[in-house]
Amino acid sequence: MRDADLLRPERGWARPDYVRIPAPPQRQRAVLLRALSGVARLFGRAELPHIFPVIGINGRIFWPWLLFASQMMPFGRLPATDREKAILRVAWRCRSRYEWGQHVEMALRVGVSDKEIVEITKAPGDIANRDDQLLMAACDQVCQQSLIDEDNWLALNQKYNKRQMIELVMLVGHYVMVAGLLINAGIELETATEKTLQGFYARLPKG
């Protein structure tokens, strides 16, 4: 946890006392994984997100995971703003600072406002936007009990079709899983992403 973090979960960010699984140096990565660094630069990233080389230590899991994950982000069928809000809610609930920082950056990129990101940290009933209330409640319910309650499910069905509902539930479950790895490995944010996160905090009203 950093003193500059103006938003933190009630119990703070979950983290081990040290980096348990460091990202291997570039020269020790598999050839295809090294090639992803070039792809990342094409998308405006100065460096490959640390999660990739860490999961890439287990190549047997990495490549199927990458294909699966890409079908929800960035190639999913949910609106990009809703997708990022849902992922941020999971990151907040799981207390994963890396997932939070990465997706603050992504959320800003797809048009989620600073104010909307702050709203994500509130209890669903305290969120001003009705659609976001429903979405955050659904994320909470999948995280807590797996089952989205009937009223919320029916309300979400007014906005999302069946394919999108399947994607939403799997998106939340997937990012809970990812948060678990990020926290236990002790993965830390990249320099550029950390800078974006601190820029977001700097724009928030003090106090």
ChimeraX commands (.cxc) that place a marker at each C-alpha (Angstrom):
marker #1 position 0.00,0.00,0.00 radius 0.5
marker #1 position 1.28,3.44,-0.89 radius 0.5
marker #1 position 0.63,6.57,1.12 radius 0.5
marker #1 position -0.38,8.37,-2.09 radius 0.5
marker #1 position -3.33,6.00,-2.63 radius 0.5
marker #1 position -6.33,8.18,-1.84 radius 0.5
marker #1 position -8.68,5.25,-2.39 radius 0.5
marker #1 position -8.11,1.92,-0.65 radius 0.5
marker #1 position -10.36,-0.92,0.47 radius 0.5
marker #1 position -11.33,-0.81,4.14 radius 0.5
marker #1 position -8.72,-3.45,5.07 radius 0.5
marker #1 position -6.13,-2.06,2.66 radius 0.5
marker #1 position -4.60,-3.80,-0.32 radius 0.5
marker #1 position -3.84,-7.49,0.14 radius 0.5
marker #1 position -0.18,-8.27,-0.43 radius 0.5
marker #1 position 2.59,-10.56,0.80 radius 0.5
marker #1 position 5.69,-9.15,2.48 radius 0.5
marker #1 position 7.78,-9.63,-0.67 radius 0.5
marker #1 position 7.46,-10.44,-4.38 radius 0.5
marker #1 position 6.99,-14.19,-4.32 radius 0.5
marker #1 position 7.06,-14.80,-8.07 radius 0.5
marker #1 position 9.11,-12.12,-9.85 radius 0.5
marker #1 position 8.74,-11.64,-13.60 radius 0.5
marker #1 position 11.70,-13.30,-15.36 radius 0.5
marker #1 position 14.15,-11.00,-17.15 radius 0.5
marker #1 position 13.46,-10.49,-20.86 radius 0.5
marker #1 position 16.29,-12.80,-21.96 radius 0.5
marker #1 position 14.87,-15.69,-19.92 radius 0.5
marker #1 position 11.40,-15.52,-21.43 radius 0.5
marker #1 position 10.14,-17.81,-24.18 radius 0.5
marker #1 position 10.49,-16.45,-27.71 radius 0.5
marker #1 position 6.74,-16.00,-28.25 radius 0.5
marker #1 position 6.41,-14.27,-24.90 radius 0.5
marker #1 position 9.23,-11.89,-25.80 radius 0.5
marker #1 position 7.35,-11.11,-29.00 radius 0.5
marker #1 position 4.38,-9.95,-26.93 radius 0.5
marker #1 position 6.50,-7.06,-25.69 radius 0.5
marker #1 position 6.57,-5.69,-29.23 radius 0.5
marker #1 position 2.80,-6.10,-29.50 radius 0.5
marker #1 position 2.36,-4.21,-26.22 radius 0.5
marker #1 position 4.32,-1.28,-27.64 radius 0.5
marker #1 position 1.98,-1.20,-30.65 radius 0.5
marker #1 position -0.86,-0.64,-28.16 radius 0.5
marker #1 position 0.96,2.26,-26.54 radius 0.5
marker #1 position 2.44,0.40,-23.57 radius 0.5
marker #1 position 6.07,1.08,-22.72 radius 0.5
marker #1 position 6.46,-2.43,-21.30 radius 0.5
marker #1 position 4.62,-5.72,-21.20 radius 0.5
marker #1 position 2.31,-5.92,-18.15 radius 0.5
marker #1 position 4.08,-7.94,-15.47 radius 0.5
marker #1 position 1.22,-10.42,-15.22 radius 0.5
marker #1 position 2.12,-11.89,-18.62 radius 0.5
marker #1 position 5.71,-13.01,-17.95 radius 0.5
marker #1 position 4.71,-14.24,-14.49 radius 0.5
marker #1 position 1.92,-16.49,-15.80 radius 0.5
marker #1 position 4.22,-17.25,-18.75 radius 0.5
marker #1 position 6.49,-19.15,-16.37 radius 0.5
marker #1 position 3.88,-21.86,-16.81 radius 0.5
marker #1 position 3.55,-21.83,-20.59 radius 0.5
marker #1 position 1.13,-24.75,-20.56 radius 0.5
marker #1 position -1.39,-22.54,-18.74 radius 0.5
marker #1 position -0.40,-19.18,-20.19 radius 0.5
marker #1 position -1.36,-19.57,-23.85 radius 0.5
marker #1 position -4.81,-21.17,-23.31 radius 0.5
marker #1 position -5.48,-18.59,-20.59 radius 0.5
marker #1 position -4.49,-15.72,-22.89 radius 0.5
marker #1 position -6.86,-16.93,-25.61 radius 0.5
marker #1 position -9.71,-17.38,-23.12 radius 0.5
marker #1 position -9.15,-14.04,-21.38 radius 0.5
marker #1 position -8.96,-12.17,-24.68 radius 0.5
marker #1 position -12.51,-13.25,-25.54 radius 0.5
marker #1 position -13.73,-11.11,-22.63 radius 0.5
marker #1 position -11.10,-8.37,-22.67 radius 0.5
marker #1 position -10.53,-6.75,-25.14 radius 0.5
marker #1 position -12.74,-8.77,-27.53 radius 0.5
marker #1 position -15.82,-9.18,-25.35 radius 0.5
marker #1 position -19.37,-8.19,-26.22 radius 0.5
marker #1 position -20.17,-6.22,-23.09 radius 0.5
marker #1 position -19.87,-2.44,-23.42 radius 0.5
marker #1 position -16.24,-1.59,-22.67 radius 0.5
marker #1 position -17.19,0.85,-19.92 radius 0.5
marker #1 position -19.34,-1.78,-18.17 radius 0.5
marker #1 position -16.60,-4.37,-18.53 radius 0.5
marker #1 position -14.02,-2.13,-16.90 radius 0.5
marker #1 position -16.37,-1.09,-14.10 radius 0.5
marker #1 position -17.05,-4.76,-13.33 radius 0.5
marker #1 position -13.34,-5.61,-13.30 radius 0.5
marker #1 position -12.59,-2.63,-11.06 radius 0.5
marker #1 position -15.30,-3.76,-8.64 radius 0.5
marker #1 position -13.70,-7.22,-8.48 radius 0.5
marker #1 position -10.25,-5.69,-7.93 radius 0.5
marker #1 position -11.64,-3.53,-5.12 radius 0.5
marker #1 position -13.46,-6.41,-3.42 radius 0.5
marker #1 position -10.47,-8.74,-3.75 radius 0.5
marker #1 position -8.11,-5.95,-2.60 radius 0.5
marker #1 position -5.82,-6.46,-5.59 radius 0.5
marker #1 position -3.85,-3.27,-6.13 radius 0.5
marker #1 position -2.29,-4.49,-9.37 radius 0.5
marker #1 position -5.66,-5.37,-10.90 radius 0.5
marker #1 position -7.06,-2.05,-9.66 radius 0.5
marker #1 position -4.20,0.01,-11.11 radius 0.5
marker #1 position -4.22,-1.77,-14.45 radius 0.5
marker #1 position -7.95,-1.30,-14.89 radius 0.5
marker #1 position -8.10,2.27,-13.66 radius 0.5
marker #1 position -5.83,2.95,-16.63 radius 0.5
marker #1 position -7.97,0.86,-19.00 radius 0.5
marker #1 position -11.22,2.34,-17.69 radius 0.5
marker #1 position -10.00,5.88,-18.27 radius 0.5
marker #1 position -8.94,4.86,-21.77 radius 0.5
marker #1 position -12.44,3.64,-22.73 radius 0.5
marker #1 position -14.20,6.69,-21.29 radius 0.5
marker #1 position -15.02,5.90,-17.65 radius 0.5
marker #1 position -14.75,9.15,-15.69 radius 0.5
marker #1 position -12.83,9.79,-12.47 radius 0.5
marker #1 position -16.15,10.24,-10.68 radius 0.5
marker #1 position -17.48,6.91,-11.96 radius 0.5
marker #1 position -14.35,5.13,-10.74 radius 0.5
marker #1 position -14.81,6.61,-7.27 radius 0.5
marker #1 position -18.46,5.48,-7.33 radius 0.5
marker #1 position -17.31,1.89,-7.91 radius 0.5
marker #1 position -15.81,1.87,-4.41 radius 0.5
marker #1 position -19.18,2.59,-2.73 radius 0.5
marker #1 position -21.91,0.26,-1.55 radius 0.5
marker #1 position -24.36,-0.38,-4.43 radius 0.5
marker #1 position -27.15,1.55,-2.70 radius 0.5
marker #1 position -24.92,4.63,-2.48 radius 0.5
marker #1 position -24.14,4.69,-6.21 radius 0.5
marker #1 position -26.06,7.39,-8.07 radius 0.5
marker #1 position -26.41,5.68,-11.46 radius 0.5
marker #1 position -29.06,2.93,-11.49 radius 0.5
marker #1 position -27.30,0.80,-14.11 radius 0.5
marker #1 position -24.06,0.94,-12.11 radius 0.5
marker #1 position -25.96,0.01,-8.94 radius 0.5
marker #1 position -27.20,-3.14,-10.61 radius 0.5
marker #1 position -23.83,-3.99,-12.12 radius 0.5
marker #1 position -21.91,-3.51,-8.87 radius 0.5
marker #1 position -24.52,-5.50,-6.92 radius 0.5
marker #1 position -24.20,-8.34,-9.45 radius 0.5
marker #1 position -20.40,-8.32,-9.07 radius 0.5
marker #1 position -20.73,-8.40,-5.29 radius 0.5
marker #1 position -23.23,-11.25,-5.38 radius 0.5
marker #1 position -21.11,-13.41,-7.71 radius 0.5
marker #1 position -18.07,-12.78,-5.47 radius 0.5
marker #1 position -19.95,-13.48,-2.23 radius 0.5
marker #1 position -22.43,-16.21,-3.04 radius 0.5
marker #1 position -22.16,-17.02,-6.76 radius 0.5
marker #1 position -25.91,-16.40,-7.19 radius 0.5
marker #1 position -27.20,-13.07,-8.52 radius 0.5
marker #1 position -30.55,-12.45,-6.83 radius 0.5
marker #1 position -33.71,-12.72,-8.92 radius 0.5
marker #1 position -34.64,-9.03,-9.00 radius 0.5
marker #1 position -31.16,-7.99,-10.05 radius 0.5
marker #1 position -30.94,-10.77,-12.65 radius 0.5
marker #1 position -34.22,-9.71,-14.24 radius 0.5
marker #1 position -33.19,-6.05,-14.22 radius 0.5
marker #1 position -29.86,-6.84,-15.86 radius 0.5
marker #1 position -31.70,-8.86,-18.50 radius 0.5
marker #1 position -33.36,-5.63,-19.59 radius 0.5
marker #1 position -29.94,-4.32,-20.61 radius 0.5
marker #1 position -27.93,-7.41,-21.57 radius 0.5
marker #1 position -28.83,-10.34,-23.81 radius 0.5
marker #1 position -28.22,-13.97,-22.78 radius 0.5
marker #1 position -24.74,-14.08,-24.32 radius 0.5
marker #1 position -23.77,-10.94,-22.46 radius 0.5
marker #1 position -25.15,-12.30,-19.18 radius 0.5
marker #1 position -22.99,-15.41,-19.57 radius 0.5
marker #1 position -20.01,-13.20,-20.34 radius 0.5
marker #1 position -20.66,-10.96,-17.32 radius 0.5
marker #1 position -20.77,-13.85,-14.84 radius 0.5
marker #1 position -17.65,-15.44,-16.34 radius 0.5
marker #1 position -15.86,-12.07,-16.46 radius 0.5
marker #1 position -16.36,-11.56,-12.74 radius 0.5
marker #1 position -15.30,-15.10,-11.88 radius 0.5
marker #1 position -12.26,-14.87,-14.12 radius 0.5
marker #1 position -10.99,-11.66,-12.55 radius 0.5
marker #1 position -11.49,-13.06,-9.05 radius 0.5
marker #1 position -9.18,-15.89,-10.10 radius 0.5
marker #1 position -6.66,-13.49,-11.63 radius 0.5
marker #1 position -6.72,-11.29,-8.52 radius 0.5
marker #1 position -5.83,-14.33,-6.43 radius 0.5
marker #1 position -2.71,-14.96,-8.48 radius 0.5
marker #1 position -1.72,-11.29,-8.59 radius 0.5
marker #1 position -1.98,-10.97,-4.83 radius 0.5
marker #1 position -0.22,-14.22,-3.96 radius 0.5
marker #1 position 2.60,-13.66,-6.46 radius 0.5
marker #1 position 3.12,-10.12,-5.16 radius 0.5
marker #1 position 3.06,-8.66,-8.68 radius 0.5
marker #1 position 3.69,-4.91,-8.70 radius 0.5
marker #1 position 2.51,-2.29,-11.16 radius 0.5
marker #1 position 4.65,-1.20,-14.08 radius 0.5
marker #1 position 6.18,2.27,-13.82 radius 0.5
marker #1 position 3.97,3.88,-16.47 radius 0.5
marker #1 position 0.78,2.37,-15.04 radius 0.5
marker #1 position 1.74,3.48,-11.54 radius 0.5
marker #1 position 2.19,7.00,-12.89 radius 0.5
marker #1 position -1.29,6.92,-14.46 radius 0.5
marker #1 position -2.80,5.68,-11.20 radius 0.5
marker #1 position -1.13,8.41,-9.16 radius 0.5
marker #1 position -2.28,10.97,-11.73 radius 0.5
marker #1 position -5.84,9.76,-11.20 radius 0.5
marker #1 position -5.45,10.12,-7.42 radius 0.5
marker #1 position -3.97,13.59,-7.84 radius 0.5
marker #1 position -7.12,14.73,-9.66 radius 0.5
marker #1 position -9.44,13.65,-6.85 radius 0.5
marker #1 position -10.76,16.23,-4.41 radius 0.5
marker #1 position -8.66,16.19,-1.24 radius 0.5
marker #1 position -10.34,15.06,1.93 radius 0.5
marker link #1:1,2 radius 0.2
marker link #1:2,3 radius 0.2
marker link #1:3,4 radius 0.2
marker link #1:4,5 radius 0.2
marker link #1:5,6 radius 0.2
marker link #1:6,7 radius 0.2
marker link #1:7,8 radius 0.2
marker link #1:8,9 radius 0.2
marker link #1:9,10 radius 0.2
marker link #1:10,11 radius 0.2
marker link #1:11,12 radius 0.2
marker link #1:12,13 radius 0.2
marker link #1:13,14 radius 0.2
marker link #1:14,15 radius 0.2
marker link #1:15,16 radius 0.2
marker link #1:16,17 radius 0.2
marker link #1:17,18 radius 0.2
marker link #1:18,19 radius 0.2
marker link #1:19,20 radius 0.2
marker link #1:20,21 radius 0.2
marker link #1:21,22 radius 0.2
marker link #1:22,23 radius 0.2
marker link #1:23,24 radius 0.2
marker link #1:24,25 radius 0.2
marker link #1:25,26 radius 0.2
marker link #1:26,27 radius 0.2
marker link #1:27,28 radius 0.2
marker link #1:28,29 radius 0.2
marker link #1:29,30 radius 0.2
marker link #1:30,31 radius 0.2
marker link #1:31,32 radius 0.2
marker link #1:32,33 radius 0.2
marker link #1:33,34 radius 0.2
marker link #1:34,35 radius 0.2
marker link #1:35,36 radius 0.2
marker link #1:36,37 radius 0.2
marker link #1:37,38 radius 0.2
marker link #1:38,39 radius 0.2
marker link #1:39,40 radius 0.2
marker link #1:40,41 radius 0.2
marker link #1:41,42 radius 0.2
marker link #1:42,43 radius 0.2
marker link #1:43,44 radius 0.2
marker link #1:44,45 radius 0.2
marker link #1:45,46 radius 0.2
marker link #1:46,47 radius 0.2
marker link #1:47,48 radius 0.2
marker link #1:48,49 radius 0.2
marker link #1:49,50 radius 0.2
marker link #1:50,51 radius 0.2
marker link #1:51,52 radius 0.2
marker link #1:52,53 radius 0.2
marker link #1:53,54 radius 0.2
marker link #1:54,55 radius 0.2
marker link #1:55,56 radius 0.2
marker link #1:56,57 radius 0.2
marker link #1:57,58 radius 0.2
marker link #1:58,59 radius 0.2
marker link #1:59,60 radius 0.2
marker link #1:60,61 radius 0.2
marker link #1:61,62 radius 0.2
marker link #1:62,63 radius 0.2
marker link #1:63,64 radius 0.2
marker link #1:64,65 radius 0.2
marker link #1:65,66 radius 0.2
marker link #1:66,67 radius 0.2
marker link #1:67,68 radius 0.2
marker link #1:68,69 radius 0.2
marker link #1:69,70 radius 0.2
marker link #1:70,71 radius 0.2
marker link #1:71,72 radius 0.2
marker link #1:72,73 radius 0.2
marker link #1:73,74 radius 0.2
marker link #1:74,75 radius 0.2
marker link #1:75,76 radius 0.2
marker link #1:76,77 radius 0.2
marker link #1:77,78 radius 0.2
marker link #1:78,79 radius 0.2
marker link #1:79,80 radius 0.2
marker link #1:80,81 radius 0.2
marker link #1:81,82 radius 0.2
marker link #1:82,83 radius 0.2
marker link #1:83,84 radius 0.2
marker link #1:84,85 radius 0.2
marker link #1:85,86 radius 0.2
marker link #1:86,87 radius 0.2
marker link #1:87,88 radius 0.2
marker link #1:88,89 radius 0.2
marker link #1:89,90 radius 0.2
marker link #1:90,91 radius 0.2
marker link #1:91,92 radius 0.2
marker link #1:92,93 radius 0.2
marker link #1:93,94 radius 0.2
marker link #1:94,95 radius 0.2
marker link #1:95,96 radius 0.2
marker link #1:96,97 radius 0.2
marker link #1:97,98 radius 0.2
marker link #1:98,99 radius 0.2
marker link #1:99,100 radius 0.2
marker link #1:100,101 radius 0.2
marker link #1:101,102 radius 0.2
marker link #1:102,103 radius 0.2
marker link #1:103,104 radius 0.2
marker link #1:104,105 radius 0.2
marker link #1:105,106 radius 0.2
marker link #1:106,107 radius 0.2
marker link #1:107,108 radius 0.2
marker link #1:108,109 radius 0.2
marker link #1:109,110 radius 0.2
marker link #1:110,111 radius 0.2
marker link #1:111,112 radius 0.2
marker link #1:112,113 radius 0.2
marker link #1:113,114 radius 0.2
marker link #1:114,115 radius 0.2
marker link #1:115,116 radius 0.2
marker link #1:116,117 radius 0.2
marker link #1:117,118 radius 0.2
marker link #1:118,119 radius 0.2
marker link #1:119,120 radius 0.2
marker link #1:120,121 radius 0.2
marker link #1:121,122 radius 0.2
marker link #1:122,123 radius 0.2
marker link #1:123,124 radius 0.2
marker link #1:124,125 radius 0.2
marker link #1:125,126 radius 0.2
marker link #1:126,127 radius 0.2
marker link #1:127,128 radius 0.2
marker link #1:128,129 radius 0.2
marker link #1:129,130 radius 0.2
marker link #1:130,131 radius 0.2
marker link #1:131,132 radius 0.2
marker link #1:132,133 radius 0.2
marker link #1:133,134 radius 0.2
marker link #1:134,135 radius 0.2
marker link #1:135,136 radius 0.2
marker link #1:136,137 radius 0.2
marker link #1:137,138 radius 0.2
marker link #1:138,139 radius 0.2
marker link #1:139,140 radius 0.2
marker link #1:140,141 radius 0.2
marker link #1:141,142 radius 0.2
marker link #1:142,143 radius 0.2
marker link #1:143,144 radius 0.2
marker link #1:144,145 radius 0.2
marker link #1:145,146 radius 0.2
marker link #1:146,147 radius 0.2
marker link #1:147,148 radius 0.2
marker link #1:148,149 radius 0.2
marker link #1:149,150 radius 0.2
marker link #1:150,151 radius 0.2
marker link #1:151,152 radius 0.2
marker link #1:152,153 radius 0.2
marker link #1:153,154 radius 0.2
marker link #1:154,155 radius 0.2
marker link #1:155,156 radius 0.2
marker link #1:156,157 radius 0.2
marker link #1:157,158 radius 0.2
marker link #1:158,159 radius 0.2
marker link #1:159,160 radius 0.2
marker link #1:160,161 radius 0.2
marker link #1:161,162 radius 0.2
marker link #1:162,163 radius 0.2
marker link #1:163,164 radius 0.2
marker link #1:164,165 radius 0.2
marker link #1:165,166 radius 0.2
marker link #1:166,167 radius 0.2
marker link #1:167,168 radius 0.2
marker link #1:168,169 radius 0.2
marker link #1:169,170 radius 0.2
marker link #1:170,171 radius 0.2
marker link #1:171,172 radius 0.2
marker link #1:172,173 radius 0.2
marker link #1:173,174 radius 0.2
marker link #1:174,175 radius 0.2
marker link #1:175,176 radius 0.2
marker link #1:176,177 radius 0.2
marker link #1:177,178 radius 0.2
marker link #1:178,179 radius 0.2
marker link #1:179,180 radius 0.2
marker link #1:180,181 radius 0.2
marker link #1:181,182 radius 0.2
marker link #1:182,183 radius 0.2
marker link #1:183,184 radius 0.2
marker link #1:184,185 radius 0.2
marker link #1:185,186 radius 0.2
marker link #1:186,187 radius 0.2
marker link #1:187,188 radius 0.2
marker link #1:188,189 radius 0.2
marker link #1:189,190 radius 0.2
marker link #1:190,191 radius 0.2
marker link #1:191,192 radius 0.2
marker link #1:192,193 radius 0.2
marker link #1:193,194 radius 0.2
marker link #1:194,195 radius 0.2
marker link #1:195,196 radius 0.2
marker link #1:196,197 radius 0.2
marker link #1:197,198 radius 0.2
marker link #1:198,199 radius 0.2
marker link #1:199,200 radius 0.2
marker link #1:200,201 radius 0.2
marker link #1:201,202 radius 0.2
marker link #1:202,203 radius 0.2
marker link #1:203,204 radius 0.2
marker link #1:204,205 radius 0.2
marker link #1:205,206 radius 0.2
marker link #1:206,207 radius 0.2
view
